[in-house]
Amino acid sequence: MNKKFILIAGMMCVFLMTSCTQTSEKCKSPTVFIGDKCCVDSDSDQICDDTKITPEEKSVESLPESENTSIINEEKPETEIGGLLPERKFGMEQLSAELSRIMNKSIILKEDNIRTDQFIKDMHQKSHTFLTNNNEFRDWVIEYIQNPDEQIESIQEFYDYIEADKWTGWNYYVNETTWKWLYPPITEQELKEIDQNYNFNTNYRGEIYSAWVDIDVKEKGFQTESLPIAEYQLITMILSSPPQEKRYWLGNWEPFLIVYKIPCTKDIIIYHRPDYKYVIEASFWNYKKDEITNTWQREIDGMKSKSVPRIKEILKFCGVKEDAVNYGEFKESSSTTQKVHNWKVYYARVFNYSLEAEANVLPADPDNETFKIKMVNISMTSFLDEEYFLSLRVKIELETDGKKRYYYDASLSPQGKFLYGEKKSVELSVRQNERIRKNTSMIIRPYYGETDGGFYQYFIGKPKILKLT
């Protein structure tokens, strides 16, 4: 009996050893047989490397329940966790690819190096970079917040940042130069100071202003499954002058603007400007403001059937939690501001500059009784960023013993962009053979001039008086 048991046990050992040897031989180097499979075990701890959790992969969810609860309560109250924006786990190339898939066309996001205005300078100062796929229409824009102190942590912080009354991002969509040409309407007293020839009651609403512009800013939210999405509108209609009941559409100062503001990650905000048929001014002749606004709203409502599914996919790609709707309060708003434009008032009330002049005068006879003007140089320094000066000119008179006479008229319009604090000079072609007497001064008066059914001049600022002899 004992011999038989020993024999059976021996046969079983031989069988198991053979089986183990055969299985081990099936694993090719550098793998070894552990458990029921071949795998790599680099530290020989009898645990396959591909089943280990690295420190980088370890998350709150992978911790034991008790430890999980402890960490949540220590860092954030449980009710606030859902309102946090995710860390970014993708590159700009991946975001471009996702937007291309959603829109079914190629979208390549690049930093916008074309805009160099003050808004972009201010944003760069805060380490905010703008990327877009289209430098003109800007249908997809990414605001990339590189400064950790500026990054947005939660849904509520996002709503606070993009709130219409605080949001400066609208500057990215408008022409900064022409936008600065608008200013509040002036009072009757201001008008009298500018030009004594204009009567406030008869000419104020018509001749003194070439454009009355209503600036309407509206922001409201429309609901996705996750959260309200901010729908921002900027409407700038040029209307006939008041009274209100007689105001009709004359044009648009800027094209109609609608922008969807989409939260993504702590350092990424996505702005989407959908394409619409009123990009170029539609014809609304004899339409009143309310009629145009209602037409525009119907256009917007029709866009949402396409926009909402796209926004949902973007939120999912970014990792914004589906319960984010429970965290944060979105504020709707609406405001109207009336501004006007006319070059006369612009140069008198908005344009800020300084004027300098110098002249070189030499004796024209041995007794120093008469003189010749050899050179006149006029310099202007602008205290605004300007790109377009129209007919900015200077009129020069000579005054001798209280008697004035015309001497010269020249353009001061600089070529190219005029940056803040920049000085540009004009050297006049003087009359070489003209003589002047003692006690002569040069009176230099800058003015705005244009031809509109007849030439007229409108002087700006105080004249510059230069003593010559």
C-alpha atoms as one frame of an Amber mdcrd trajectory, in Angstrom:
protein
   0.000   0.000   0.000   2.768   2.450   0.998   4.817   1.513  -2.054   1.818
   2.081  -4.299   1.195   5.550  -2.776   4.855   6.529  -3.220   4.755   5.387
  -6.842   1.632   7.442  -7.609   3.053  10.523  -5.887   6.262  10.236  -7.855
   4.414   9.974 -11.124   2.388  13.132 -10.265   5.542  15.125  -9.510   7.095
  14.095 -12.803   3.870  15.127 -14.597   3.744  18.558 -12.903   7.420  19.279
 -13.549   7.035  18.333 -17.188   3.927  20.488 -17.504   5.632  23.503 -15.896
   8.669  23.087 -18.075   6.586  22.918 -21.235   4.578  26.056 -20.268   7.700
  28.001 -19.334   9.311  27.094 -22.649   6.386  28.770 -24.501   7.292  32.246
 -23.034   9.864  33.992 -25.181  12.543  36.154 -23.615  12.299  38.631 -21.945
   8.845  37.432 -20.777   8.275  34.861 -18.021   5.247  32.808 -17.015   3.357
  34.366 -14.090  -0.105  33.216 -13.066  -1.689  32.109 -16.322   0.216  34.209
 -18.892   3.608  35.292 -20.211   4.591  38.871 -19.312   7.517  41.145 -18.476
   8.590  41.283 -14.824  11.496  43.740 -14.786  11.915  43.822 -10.990  11.359
  40.049 -10.405   8.574  40.618  -7.887   6.315  37.982  -9.547   3.896  40.748
 -10.673   3.472  41.570 -14.346   4.663  45.097 -15.147   1.544  45.889 -17.230
  -0.756  45.443 -14.216   1.115  47.841 -11.911  -0.261  51.355 -11.152   2.363
  54.074 -11.554   2.353  57.145  -9.265   1.233  59.307 -12.212  -1.748  57.022
 -12.885  -2.836  56.798  -9.277  -6.021  58.848  -8.794  -8.597  59.548  -6.107
 -10.849  56.864  -7.596  -8.170  54.182  -7.213  -7.735  54.770  -3.481  -9.586
  52.801  -0.803 -12.987  54.252   0.089 -11.937  55.627   3.466  -8.847  57.328
   2.035 -10.927  58.608  -0.878 -13.368  60.393   1.415 -10.559  61.867   3.493
  -8.875  63.521   0.514 -12.132  64.951  -0.878 -13.064  66.520   2.437  -9.560
  67.875   2.916  -9.170  69.659  -0.455 -12.710  70.714  -1.459 -16.196  70.351
  -0.023 -17.920  67.458  -1.750 -20.567  69.768  -3.264 -17.920  71.773  -5.163
 -15.995  68.976  -6.881 -18.369  68.835  -9.862 -17.894  72.553 -10.524 -14.150
  72.339 -11.148 -12.779  72.663 -14.665 -10.455  69.835 -15.751  -6.731  69.992
 -16.313  -5.828  69.969 -20.002  -4.770  66.542 -21.318  -4.492  67.394 -25.011
  -2.346  69.526 -27.300  -3.457  72.183 -29.763  -2.977  69.721 -32.628  -5.472
  67.356 -31.017  -7.915  70.209 -30.448  -7.562  71.255 -34.103  -8.229  67.667
 -35.166 -11.337  67.452 -32.954 -12.767  70.717 -34.289 -12.018  69.537 -37.828
 -13.954  66.338 -37.139 -16.896  68.204 -35.613 -17.092  70.749 -38.447 -16.219
  68.247 -41.183 -13.583  70.604 -42.598  -9.956  71.418 -41.925  -9.430  73.684
 -38.921  -5.844  74.557 -38.025  -5.381  76.705 -34.941  -2.453  79.121 -35.013
  -1.411  82.068 -32.890  -2.793  85.299 -34.303   0.256  87.421 -35.142  -1.687
  89.871 -37.315  -3.435  91.800 -34.566  -0.970  94.143 -32.844  -3.416  96.623
 -31.280  -3.613  97.682 -27.649  -6.063  94.927 -26.686  -3.648  92.201 -27.836
  -0.746  93.949 -26.080  -2.724  94.082 -22.838  -3.647  90.379 -23.085  -0.052
  89.361 -23.822   0.956  91.332 -20.745  -1.215  88.923 -18.718   0.123  85.881
 -20.654  -3.134  85.328 -22.567  -2.561  84.168 -26.153  -5.200  84.035 -28.894
  -5.182  81.288 -31.506  -7.582  81.164 -34.440  -8.191  79.341 -37.696  -9.243
  82.490 -39.548  -7.663  85.901 -38.974 -10.573  87.728 -40.607 -13.849  86.115
 -39.527 -12.439  84.338 -36.436 -15.065  81.593 -36.332 -12.976  79.509 -33.891
 -10.850  81.317 -31.319  -8.883  79.815 -28.433  -7.903  81.930 -25.455  -4.874
  80.171 -24.009  -4.118  81.316 -20.446  -0.470  80.515 -19.756  -0.115  82.334
 -16.454  -1.146  79.873 -13.666  -2.366  82.785 -11.530  -4.788  83.803 -14.295
  -6.159  80.326 -15.000  -9.821  79.563 -14.332 -10.500  76.899 -11.739 -14.276
  76.469 -11.728 -17.472  76.929 -13.703 -18.380  79.920 -11.509 -15.014  81.572
 -12.166 -15.589  81.013 -15.882 -19.007  82.710 -15.729 -17.492  85.615 -13.792
 -14.687  86.009 -16.355 -16.889  85.996 -19.473 -19.732  88.075 -18.014 -20.762
  90.616 -20.669 -20.173  93.679 -18.493 -16.591  92.601 -17.706 -15.522  90.643
 -20.800 -12.988  92.462 -22.969 -12.763  89.718 -25.595 -15.226  91.549 -27.875
 -12.318  93.856 -28.791 -10.769  90.929 -30.662 -13.650  90.903 -33.153 -13.975
  94.616 -33.976 -11.799  97.067 -35.874 -10.066  98.904 -33.040  -9.220 101.957
 -35.165 -12.741 102.676 -36.430 -14.219 101.776 -33.034 -12.276 104.663 -31.464
 -13.943 107.079 -33.861 -17.177 106.724 -31.888 -17.846 108.941 -28.882 -20.822
 110.096 -26.751 -23.030 112.878 -28.186 -21.877 116.345 -27.142 -23.916 118.977
 -25.333 -25.124 122.291 -26.756 -22.400 124.166 -24.858 -19.678 121.874 -26.215
 -21.008 122.393 -29.720 -20.810 126.187 -29.341 -17.206 125.867 -28.178 -16.353
 123.837 -31.266 -18.030 125.924 -33.939 -19.940 129.165 -33.464 -21.509 128.845
 -36.933 -23.646 125.843 -36.012 -27.066 126.278 -34.448 -27.763 123.511 -31.959
 -31.470 123.121 -32.643 -31.353 123.148 -36.438 -28.057 121.472 -37.274 -27.075
 119.402 -34.233 -28.842 116.188 -35.226 -28.022 116.293 -38.887 -25.005 118.208
 -40.070 -22.771 117.970 -37.004 -22.966 114.159 -36.957 -22.491 111.894 -39.936
 -23.404 108.737 -37.956 -25.632 107.928 -34.986 -24.807 104.429 -33.755 -26.805
 102.309 -31.318 -24.526  99.758 -29.611 -26.608  96.861 -28.271 -24.904  94.233
 -26.108 -26.930  91.165 -25.163 -25.909  87.999 -23.384 -28.142  85.102 -22.469
 -27.690  81.411 -21.863 -29.134  78.473 -23.710 -29.148  75.086 -22.055 -27.120
  72.062 -23.095 -27.264  68.788 -21.164 -24.244  69.926 -19.163 -24.615  73.654
 -18.520 -25.841  77.007 -19.881 -23.715  78.295 -22.751 -23.222  82.068 -22.981
 -24.568  83.531 -26.215 -23.004  86.991 -26.683 -24.344  89.499 -29.210 -22.877
  92.839 -30.295 -25.059  94.850 -32.686 -23.923  98.266 -33.941 -26.553  99.851
 -36.158 -26.165 103.225 -37.850 -29.581 104.826 -37.552 -31.198 108.050 -38.642
 -30.847 110.706 -35.959 -33.360 111.000 -33.099 -36.215 111.344 -32.166 -36.508
 107.603 -31.582 -39.851 106.978 -33.303 -38.477 108.173 -36.646 -35.198 106.251
 -36.620 -34.457 103.985 -39.574 -31.554 101.717 -40.458 -28.774 103.325 -42.527
 -26.065 100.681 -42.150 -23.879  98.789 -39.657 -20.791 100.234 -37.992 -19.535
  96.656 -37.477 -20.990  93.413 -38.884 -23.481  91.612 -36.629 -21.551  89.629
 -34.034 -22.580  86.508 -32.132 -20.084  84.490 -30.076 -20.654  81.320 -28.051
 -18.340  81.182 -25.007 -17.461  77.573 -24.182 -15.569  76.473 -21.030 -12.953
  73.817 -21.695 -10.045  73.462 -19.230  -8.377  75.617 -16.621  -6.148  77.214
 -19.275  -8.382  77.034 -22.372 -11.547  78.959 -23.331 -13.128  78.267 -26.708
 -15.082  80.948 -28.578 -17.245  79.978 -31.542 -18.625  82.509 -34.003 -21.041
  80.653 -36.269 -21.269  81.557 -39.930 -24.426  83.420 -40.838 -25.834  85.185
 -43.868 -25.670  88.692 -42.409 -21.863  88.777 -42.218 -22.034  91.349 -45.004
 -24.656  94.020 -44.437 -28.046  92.926 -45.603 -30.332  95.556 -47.081 -32.765
  96.858 -44.481 -33.756 100.128 -46.094 -36.906 101.632 -44.536 -36.663  99.127
 -41.663 -36.866 100.310 -38.098 -34.461  99.078 -35.438 -36.896  96.664 -33.768
 -37.764  95.042 -37.102 -34.093  94.373 -37.831 -33.430  93.089 -34.299 -36.316
  90.613 -34.591 -35.049  89.406 -37.986 -31.578  88.917 -36.529 -32.956  86.978
 -33.546 -34.801  84.576 -35.844 -31.511  84.024 -37.675 -29.763  83.193 -34.375
 -32.490  80.810 -33.248 -32.147  78.937 -36.526 -28.420  78.414 -35.934 -28.859
  76.532 -32.669 -29.897  73.235 -34.272 -26.321  73.023 -35.601 -24.460  74.842
 -32.824 -25.775  72.914 -29.797 -24.596  69.422 -30.912 -21.165  70.866 -31.735
 -20.857  72.494 -28.321 -21.871  69.247 -26.568 -19.100  67.359 -28.362 -16.571
  70.032 -27.422 -17.549  69.867 -23.744 -17.153  66.084 -23.833 -13.742  66.346
 -25.519 -12.539  68.887 -22.951 -13.726  66.713 -20.064 -16.274  69.132 -18.567
 -18.459  67.051 -16.244 -22.084  66.451 -17.191 -23.278  67.660 -13.785 -21.521
  71.028 -14.208 -24.936  72.636 -14.651 -25.391  72.342 -10.871 -22.393  74.559
 -10.130 -22.227  78.275 -10.868 -24.713  81.028 -11.593 -24.924  82.491 -15.100
 -26.108  86.114 -15.386 -27.996  87.330 -18.432 -27.685  90.984 -19.407 -28.764
  93.558 -21.981 -27.647  97.151 -22.557 -27.851  99.895 -25.188 -25.385 102.761
 -25.607 -25.723 105.548 -28.136 -22.590 106.949 -29.749 -21.924 109.236 -32.668
 -19.259 110.025 -35.233 -18.140 113.098 -37.120 -14.607 114.149 -37.971 -15.118
 117.691 -36.702 -16.096 116.532 -33.251 -13.569 113.707 -33.325 -10.609 116.030
 -33.861 -11.931 118.555 -31.335 -12.936 116.153 -28.549 -11.148 112.832 -29.083
  -7.941 113.369 -31.030  -5.094 114.181 -28.628  -1.844 115.573 -29.984   0.953
 118.113 -29.552   2.385 120.378 -32.262   5.911 121.758 -32.568   7.437 124.003
 -35.214  10.823 125.480 -36.051  12.057 127.787 -38.807  15.410 128.857 -40.167
  15.478 132.568 -41.104  18.459 134.373 -42.701  19.061 138.072 -43.467  18.201
 139.021 -47.062  20.093 142.370 -47.128  23.198 143.875 -45.472  21.133 146.139
 -43.203  19.075 143.271 -41.812  15.864 145.000 -42.776  14.458 142.025 -44.712
  14.795 138.272 -44.257  14.291 134.989 -46.088  12.682 131.857 -44.687  15.001
 128.969 -45.548  13.240 126.115 -43.768  10.039 125.348 -41.839   9.626 122.037
 -40.043   6.401 120.999 -38.302   6.249 117.995 -35.962   3.162 116.297 -34.536
   3.062 113.810 -31.674  -0.073 111.686 -31.301  -1.361 110.483 -27.946  -3.605
 107.887 -29.570  -2.853 104.897 -31.766  -4.115 106.030 -35.170  -4.125 104.407
 -38.579  -6.156 106.850 -40.604  -6.065 110.635 -40.504  -8.120 111.685 -43.539
  -7.595 115.381 -44.357  -5.547 116.636 -41.437  -3.807 119.782 -42.631  -2.078
 122.937 -41.434  -2.678 126.538 -42.524   0.190 129.018 -42.131  -0.119 132.789
 -41.983   2.490 135.510 -41.512   1.733 138.418 -39.198   3.773 141.661 -39.317
   2.927 144.552 -37.022  -0.575 143.149 -36.479  -1.353 142.530 -40.155  -1.883
 138.951 -41.345  -1.410 137.439 -44.760  -1.703 133.902 -46.105   1.571 132.054
 -46.563   1.185 128.292 -46.912  -1.163 125.291 -46.668   0.161 121.763 -46.242
  -0.975 118.243 -45.392  -0.060 116.810 -42.011  -1.525 113.379 -42.710   1.270
 110.932 -41.896   1.846 107.894 -44.031   1.139 104.581 -42.331   0.205 103.922
 -38.735   0.691 106.618 -36.106   1.524 104.955 -32.768   0.938 106.403 -29.322
   3.728 108.859 -28.445   5.245 108.710 -31.922   6.446 111.952 -33.525   6.200
 112.574 -37.258   7.563 115.613 -39.048   6.811 117.501 -42.250   9.337 119.870
 -43.858   7.595 122.498 -45.965   8.764 123.635 -49.374   9.227 127.342 -48.641
   9.237 130.202 -51.118  12.931 130.875 -51.571  12.635 134.405 -53.015   9.951
 135.785 -50.686  11.146 138.360 -48.190   9.741 139.229 -44.781  10.278 142.291
 -42.573  11.112 142.691 -38.919   8.540 141.888 -36.244   7.099 138.996 -38.242
   5.570 135.913 -36.646   4.326 132.684 -38.209   0.865 131.464 -37.168   0.378
 127.720 -37.661  -3.195 126.426 -37.373  -3.936 122.691 -37.782  -7.327 121.953
 -39.266  -9.500 119.243 -40.667 -10.588 119.943 -44.222 -12.680 118.067 -46.729
 -14.592 118.667 -49.931 -18.305 118.097 -49.628 -20.154 120.152 -52.207 -17.595
 122.893 -51.552 -14.400 123.160 -49.572 -14.614 124.096 -45.922 -12.110 124.253
 -43.089 -12.505 123.331 -39.476  -9.668 124.422 -37.191  -8.682 122.237 -34.252
  -6.809 123.139 -31.136  -4.953 126.371 -30.477  -2.689 127.919 -33.113   1.072
 127.610 -32.780   2.819 131.013 -32.958   6.482 131.051 -34.005   8.473 134.284
 -33.738  10.597 134.692 -36.891  12.197 138.165 -36.698
